[in-house]
Amino acid sequence: MSRPDEGLIHQWLDGECTPEEAAELERLVATDPAWAAAVAEARGLMAASSRIVAALDAVPRAMPQGS
C-alpha cells in the first residue's frame, strides 16, 4: 500500500482487520512516516470524539414540562 487508507486505519483501530491485514498495517505504521502520521491523526480524532461525547453526556437536559 502506498498511501494511507483512512477506512482501513479505522478498521484496524477498531480491531476489525484480519490478522494478516493487522500485521501489514503494523508494519506500515512502524516503517512509513505517512502511515504513522495518519494513524496518529485518527487516534487523536477518536480521543477528541470520545471527550466530546462524554461532555455531552454530562450536560443536564432542561426539558419544559407539559403544556
HUCOR-V714865 format. One record per residue. RES is the residue in three letters. SS is DSSP state (~ for helix, > for strand, _ for the rest). PHI is phi in whole degrees, 0 to 359 (999 if undefined). Layout:
BEGIN
res: (RES/RES)
ss: (SS/SS)
phi: (PHI/PHI)
END
This chain:
BEGIN
res: (MET/SER/ARG/PRO/ASP/GLU/GLY/LEU/ILE/HIS/GLN/TRP/LEU/ASP/GLY/GLU/CYS/THR/PRO/GLU/GLU/ALA/ALA/GLU/LEU/GLU/ARG/LEU/VAL/ALA/THR/ASP/PRO/ALA/TRP/ALA/ALA/ALA/VAL/ALA/GLU/ALA/ARG/GLY/LEU/MET/ALA/ALA/SER/SER/ARG/ILE/VAL/ALA/ALA/LEU/ASP/ALA/VAL/PRO/ARG/ALA/MET/PRO/GLN/GLY/SER)
ss: (_/_/_/_/_/~/~/~/~/~/~/~/~/_/_/_/_/_/~/~/~/~/~/~/~/~/~/~/~/~/~/_/~/~/~/~/~/~/~/~/~/~/~/~/~/~/~/~/~/~/~/~/~/~/~/~/~/_/_/_/_/_/_/_/_/_/_)
phi: (999/266/235/302/248/302/298/293/299/293/300/296/295/273/74/256/267/291/303/293/298/298/297/295/295/300/296/298/296/284/242/240/301/293/292/299/294/296/292/298/296/298/297/296/296/296/294/296/299/297/295/296/298/296/293/293/295/273/282/292/266/257/251/297/266/46/229)
END
